Amino acid sequence: MTNNEMKSGRFAKWAIARAKLKLIESLVARDGSCYLATMLRATKITKGVLARGQVQARKSGLLVQHGNSWVNYDGAAIREA
């Protein structure tokens, strides 16, 4: 398989998730916390949450651990605390 035959943009979602994670990490380093806000919930992200690895950028998007499950936060707004 050549590069021309590969699906274009196949890693775009992963790249966007990594960029969002870097933004979250910079906000937490500066202010101590930030919020991921959807239409239904706002999740507070602190240094402890990042240290435990409960926020991850994967090929499926930006994931946050809630209990035993991982919730996709691709469409969430990132807000300062």
DSSP file (Angstrom, degrees, kcal/mol; ACC not computed):
  #  RESIDUE AA STRUCTURE BP1 BP2  ACC     N-H-->O    O-->H-N    N-H-->O    O-->H-N    TCO  KAPPA ALPHA  PHI   PSI    X-CA   Y-CA   Z-CA
    1    1 A M              0   0    0      0, 0.0     2,-0.2     0, 0.0     5,-0.0   0.000 360.0 360.0 360.0 131.4    0.0    0.0    0.0
    2    2 A T    >>  -     0   0    0      1,-0.1     4,-0.8     4,-0.0     3,-0.6  -0.488 360.0-103.3 -97.0 170.8    1.4    3.4   -1.0
    3    3 A N  G >4 S+     0   0    0      1,-0.2     3,-0.6     2,-0.2    -1,-0.1   0.846 120.8  57.3 -62.1 -34.1    0.8    6.7    0.7
    4    4 A N  G 34 S+     0   0    0      1,-0.2    -1,-0.2     4,-0.0     4,-0.1   0.791 104.8  51.9 -67.9 -27.4   -1.6    7.7   -2.1
    5    5 A E  G <4 S+     0   0    0     -3,-0.6    -1,-0.2     2,-0.1    -2,-0.2   0.643  90.5  98.4 -83.9 -15.2   -3.8    4.7   -1.4
    6    6 A M  S << S-     0   0    0     -4,-0.8     2,-0.3    -3,-0.6    -3,-0.0  -0.377  88.0 -97.1 -74.8 152.8   -4.1    5.4    2.3
    7    7 A K    >   -     0   0    0     -2,-0.1     3,-1.1     1,-0.1     2,-0.2  -0.525  41.5-124.7 -69.9 124.5   -7.1    7.2    3.7
    8    8 A S  T 3  S+     0   0    0     -2,-0.3    -1,-0.1     1,-0.2    -4,-0.0  -0.465  89.1  16.0 -74.0 142.4   -6.4   10.9    4.1
    9    9 A G  T >  S+     0   0    0     -2,-0.2     3,-1.4     1,-0.1     4,-0.4   0.693  76.5 141.1  74.4  19.5   -7.0   12.4    7.6
   10   10 A R  T <  S+     0   0    0     -3,-1.1     4,-0.1     1,-0.3    -2,-0.1   0.729  78.4  38.1 -70.0 -19.0   -7.0    9.0    9.3
   11   11 A F  T 3> S+     0   0    0      1,-0.1     4,-2.1     2,-0.1    -1,-0.3   0.213  87.2 101.9-110.2  13.3   -5.1   10.4   12.3
   12   12 A A  H <> S+     0   0    0     -3,-1.4     4,-2.3     1,-0.2     5,-0.2   0.902  80.1  50.9 -65.5 -41.9   -6.8   13.9   12.3
   13   13 A K  H  > S+     0   0    0     -4,-0.4     4,-2.0     1,-0.2    -1,-0.2   0.886 111.4  48.7 -63.4 -38.6   -9.1   13.0   15.3
   14   14 A W  H  > S+     0   0    0      2,-0.2     4,-2.3     1,-0.2    -1,-0.2   0.894 110.2  50.9 -67.4 -41.4   -6.1   11.9   17.3
   15   15 A A  H  X S+     0   0    0     -4,-2.1     4,-1.9     2,-0.2    -2,-0.2   0.893 110.7  48.6 -65.1 -39.7   -4.1   15.0   16.4
   16   16 A I  H  X S+     0   0    0     -4,-2.3     4,-2.3     2,-0.2    -1,-0.2   0.902 110.9  51.1 -65.6 -41.4   -7.0   17.2   17.5
   17   17 A A  H  X S+     0   0    0     -4,-2.0     4,-2.2     1,-0.2    -2,-0.2   0.891 109.6  50.1 -64.0 -39.6   -7.3   15.3   20.8
   18   18 A R  H  X S+     0   0    0     -4,-2.3     4,-2.0     2,-0.2    -1,-0.2   0.884 110.1  50.5 -66.1 -37.6   -3.6   15.7   21.5
   19   19 A A  H  X S+     0   0    0     -4,-1.9     4,-1.9     2,-0.2    -2,-0.2   0.903 111.1  48.6 -65.9 -40.8   -3.8   19.4   20.9
   20   20 A K  H  X S+     0   0    0     -4,-2.3     4,-2.5     2,-0.2    -2,-0.2   0.890 109.8  52.5 -65.0 -39.2   -6.8   19.7   23.3
   21   21 A L  H  X S+     0   0    0     -4,-2.2     4,-2.7     2,-0.2    -2,-0.2   0.894 108.0  50.8 -64.7 -39.5   -4.9   17.7   25.9
   22   22 A K  H  X S+     0   0    0     -4,-2.0     4,-2.2     2,-0.2    -1,-0.2   0.894 110.3  50.1 -63.9 -39.0   -1.9   20.0   25.6
   23   23 A L  H  X S+     0   0    0     -4,-1.9     4,-2.3     2,-0.2    -2,-0.2   0.921 111.4  48.4 -64.0 -43.6   -4.3   23.0   26.1
   24   24 A I  H  X S+     0   0    0     -4,-2.5     4,-2.5     1,-0.2     5,-0.2   0.926 111.4  50.2 -61.4 -45.6   -5.8   21.3   29.2
   25   25 A E  H  X S+     0   0    0     -4,-2.7     4,-2.1     1,-0.2    -1,-0.2   0.878 111.1  48.7 -62.4 -38.1   -2.4   20.6   30.6
   26   26 A S  H  X S+     0   0    0     -4,-2.2     4,-1.8     2,-0.2    -1,-0.2   0.893 111.9  48.7 -70.4 -38.3   -1.2   24.2   30.1
   27   27 A L  H  X>S+     0   0    0     -4,-2.3     4,-3.1     2,-0.2     5,-0.6   0.906 113.1  47.5 -66.3 -40.9   -4.4   25.6   31.7
   28   28 A V  H  X5S+     0   0    0     -4,-2.5     4,-1.7     1,-0.2    -2,-0.2   0.894 111.3  51.0 -67.8 -39.3   -4.0   23.3   34.7
   29   29 A A  H  <5S+     0   0    0     -4,-2.1    -1,-0.2    -5,-0.2    -2,-0.2   0.865 118.5  38.5 -65.2 -34.5   -0.4   24.1   35.1
   30   30 A R  H  <5S+     0   0    0     -4,-1.8    -2,-0.2    -5,-0.1    -3,-0.2   0.937 134.6  16.7 -81.0 -49.4   -1.2   27.9   35.0
   31   31 A D  H  <5S-     0   0    0     -4,-3.1    -3,-0.2    -5,-0.2    -2,-0.2   0.620  96.8-117.0-103.6 -16.7   -4.4   28.0   37.1
   32   32 A G  S  <<S+     0   0    0     -4,-1.7    15,-0.7    -5,-0.6     2,-0.3   0.140  86.4  22.0  98.3 -20.8   -4.5   24.7   38.9
   33   33 A S  E     -A   46   0A   0     -6,-0.4    48,-1.0    13,-0.2     2,-0.3  -0.983  55.8-171.3-165.8 165.0   -7.7   23.5   37.2
   34   34 A C  E     -AB  45  80A   0     11,-1.9    11,-3.5    -2,-0.3     2,-0.4  -0.939  22.7-118.4-152.7 171.9  -10.0   23.9   34.2
   35   35 A Y  E     -AB  44  79A   0     44,-2.9    44,-3.0    -2,-0.3     2,-0.6  -0.933   2.9-152.0-120.8 140.6  -13.4   22.6   33.1
   36   36 A L  E     -AB  43  78A   0      7,-2.6     7,-2.7    -2,-0.4     2,-0.5  -0.962  28.7-164.7-104.0 115.2  -14.6   20.5   30.2
   37   37 A A  E     +AB  42  77A   0     40,-3.1    40,-2.9    -2,-0.6     5,-0.2  -0.894  16.9 169.1-113.8 126.5  -18.1   21.6   29.5
   38   38 A T        -     0   0    0      3,-3.1    38,-0.1    -2,-0.5    35,-0.0  -0.529  54.8 -90.3-111.3-173.7  -20.8   19.8   27.5
   39   39 A M  S    S+     0   0    0     -2,-0.2     3,-0.1     1,-0.2    -2,-0.0   0.768 125.2  32.3 -69.4 -24.2  -24.5   20.6   27.2
   40   40 A L  S    S+     0   0    0      1,-0.2     2,-0.3     0, 0.0    -1,-0.2   0.724 123.4  15.9-107.1 -26.9  -25.2   18.2   30.2
   41   41 A R        -     0   0    0      2,-0.0    -3,-3.1    -5,-0.0     2,-0.5  -0.985  50.9-144.5-149.6 156.4  -22.2   18.3   32.5
   42   42 A A  E     -A   37   0A   0     -2,-0.3     2,-0.5    -5,-0.2    -5,-0.2  -0.995  20.1-158.9-121.7 125.2  -19.1   20.2   33.4
   43   43 A T  E     -A   36   0A   0     -7,-2.7    -7,-2.6    -2,-0.5     2,-0.5  -0.909  11.0-138.7-109.5 125.2  -16.1   18.2   34.5
   44   44 A K  E     -A   35   0A   0     -2,-0.5     2,-0.5    -9,-0.2    -9,-0.2  -0.706  14.4-159.0 -84.8 126.6  -13.4   19.8   36.6
   45   45 A I  E     +A   34   0A   0    -11,-3.5   -11,-1.9    -2,-0.5     2,-0.2  -0.930  18.0 172.2-107.8 121.7   -9.9   18.7   35.6
   46   46 A T  E  >  -A   33   0A   0     -2,-0.5     4,-1.9   -13,-0.2   -13,-0.2  -0.614  49.6 -93.2-118.8 179.2   -7.2   19.2   38.2
   47   47 A K  H  > S+     0   0    0    -15,-0.7     4,-2.5     1,-0.2     5,-0.2   0.873 124.4  54.7 -61.7 -37.6   -3.5   18.3   38.6
   48   48 A G  H  > S+     0   0    0      2,-0.2     4,-1.9     1,-0.2    -1,-0.2   0.878 105.4  51.7 -65.0 -38.5   -4.5   15.1   40.4
   49   49 A V  H  4>S+     0   0    0      1,-0.2     5,-2.1     2,-0.2     4,-0.4   0.918 113.3  44.9 -64.1 -43.6   -6.8   14.0   37.6
   50   50 A L  H ><5S+     0   0    0     -4,-1.9     3,-1.0     1,-0.2    -2,-0.2   0.887 111.0  53.7 -67.4 -38.4   -4.0   14.5   35.0
   51   51 A A  H 3<5S+     0   0    0     -4,-2.5    -1,-0.2     1,-0.3    -2,-0.2   0.846 107.2  51.4 -65.6 -34.0   -1.4   12.7   37.3
   52   52 A R  T 3<5S-     0   0    0     -4,-1.9    -1,-0.3    -5,-0.2    -2,-0.2   0.525 114.0-118.1 -80.7  -5.4   -3.7    9.7   37.6
   53   53 A G  T < 5 +     0   0    0     -3,-1.0    -3,-0.2    -4,-0.4    -2,-0.1   0.805  68.3 140.1  75.9  29.5   -4.0    9.4   33.8
   54   54 A Q      < +     0   0    0     -5,-2.1    11,-2.6    -6,-0.2     2,-0.4   0.444  61.5  60.5 -87.4   0.6   -7.8   10.0   33.8
   55   55 A V  E    S+C   64   0B   0     -6,-0.3     2,-0.3     9,-0.2     9,-0.2  -0.993  71.0 170.3-125.8 123.4   -7.6   12.2   30.7
   56   56 A Q  E     -C   63   0B   0      7,-2.8     7,-3.1    -2,-0.4     2,-0.6  -0.976  32.1-140.1-136.9 147.0   -6.2   10.6   27.6
   57   57 A A  E     +C   62   0B   0     -2,-0.3     2,-0.2     5,-0.2     5,-0.2  -0.936  37.8 161.8-103.0 118.1   -5.9   11.4   23.9
   58   58 A R  E >   -C   61   0B   0      3,-2.5     3,-1.7    -2,-0.6   -41,-0.2  -0.740  56.6 -92.7-127.1 175.9   -6.5    8.3   21.8
   59   59 A K  T 3  S+     0   0    0      1,-0.3   -45,-0.2    -2,-0.2   -46,-0.1   0.775 125.6  56.6 -61.8 -25.3   -7.3    7.6   18.1
   60   60 A S  T 3  S-     0   0    0      1,-0.3     2,-0.3   -47,-0.1    -1,-0.3   0.554 120.9 -98.8 -84.3  -7.7  -11.0    7.7   19.1
   61   61 A G  E <   -C   58   0B   0     -3,-1.7    -3,-2.5    12,-0.1     2,-0.6  -0.832  64.1 -20.6 129.4-165.0  -10.7   11.2   20.6
   62   62 A L  E     -C   57   0B   0     -2,-0.3    11,-3.4    -5,-0.2     2,-0.4  -0.747  65.5-167.7 -84.8 118.6  -10.3   13.0   23.9
   63   63 A L  E     -CD  56  72B   0     -7,-3.1    -7,-2.8    -2,-0.6     2,-0.4  -0.893  13.1-168.9-116.7 139.9  -11.4   10.6   26.7
   64   64 A V  E     -CD  55  71B   0      7,-2.3     7,-3.1    -2,-0.4     2,-0.4  -0.989  25.1-123.5-125.5 133.9  -12.0   11.2   30.4
   65   65 A Q  E     + D   0  70B   0    -11,-2.6     2,-0.5    -2,-0.4     5,-0.2  -0.639  26.1 179.9 -81.9 128.0  -12.5    8.5   32.9
   66   66 A H  E >   - D   0  69B   0      3,-2.9     3,-1.7    -2,-0.4     2,-0.4  -0.925  67.1 -51.4-124.6 102.5  -15.8    8.5   34.9
   67   67 A G  T 3  S-     0   0    0     -2,-0.5    -2,-0.0     1,-0.3     0, 0.0  -0.562 121.3 -21.0  69.1-124.3  -15.8    5.5   37.3
   68   68 A N  T 3  S+     0   0    0     -2,-0.4    -1,-0.3    -3,-0.1     2,-0.3   0.470 126.3  76.0 -95.4  -3.4  -15.0    2.4   35.3
   69   69 A S  E <  S-D   66   0B   0     -3,-1.7    -3,-2.9    -5,-0.0     2,-0.5  -0.712  72.0-131.4-111.3 160.5  -16.0    3.9   31.9
   70   70 A W  E     -D   65   0B   0     -2,-0.3     2,-0.4    -5,-0.2    -5,-0.2  -0.941  19.6-154.6-111.1 128.5  -14.3    6.3   29.5
   71   71 A V  E     -D   64   0B   0     -7,-3.1    -7,-2.3    -2,-0.5     2,-0.5  -0.871  16.1-126.0-108.1 133.9  -16.4    9.2   28.2
   72   72 A N  E     +D   63   0B   0     -2,-0.4    -9,-0.2    -9,-0.2     3,-0.2  -0.666  25.1 179.8 -80.8 125.1  -15.6   10.9   24.8
   73   73 A Y    >   +     0   0    0    -11,-3.4     3,-1.0    -2,-0.5   -10,-0.1  -0.190  36.0 128.1-116.5  37.5  -15.2   14.7   25.2
   74   74 A D  T 3  S+     0   0    0      1,-0.2    -1,-0.1   -12,-0.2   -11,-0.1   0.900  79.2  39.8 -62.2 -41.5  -14.5   15.6   21.6
   75   75 A G  T 3  S+     0   0    0     -3,-0.2    -1,-0.2     2,-0.1     2,-0.1   0.334  90.9 120.1 -91.9   8.4  -17.2   18.3   21.4
   76   76 A A    <   -     0   0    0     -3,-1.0     2,-0.3     1,-0.1   -38,-0.2  -0.430  62.7-124.3 -77.3 146.1  -16.6   19.7   24.8
   77   77 A A  E     -B   37   0A   0    -40,-2.9   -40,-3.1    -2,-0.1     2,-0.6  -0.706  18.6-136.1 -85.7 140.1  -15.7   23.3   25.4
   78   78 A I  E     -B   36   0A   0     -2,-0.3     2,-0.3   -42,-0.2   -42,-0.2  -0.881  29.2-177.7-100.2 117.4  -12.5   23.9   27.4
   79   79 A R  E     -B   35   0A   0    -44,-3.0   -44,-2.9    -2,-0.6     2,-0.1  -0.884  26.6-114.9-120.2 147.1  -13.0   26.6   30.0
   80   80 A E  E      B   34   0A   0     -2,-0.3   -46,-0.2   -46,-0.2   -52,-0.0  -0.446 360.0 360.0 -74.4 151.0  -10.7   28.2   32.5
   81   81 A A              0   0    0    -48,-1.0    -1,-0.1    -2,-0.1   -47,-0.1   0.471 360.0 360.0 -79.4 360.0  -11.5   27.8   36.2
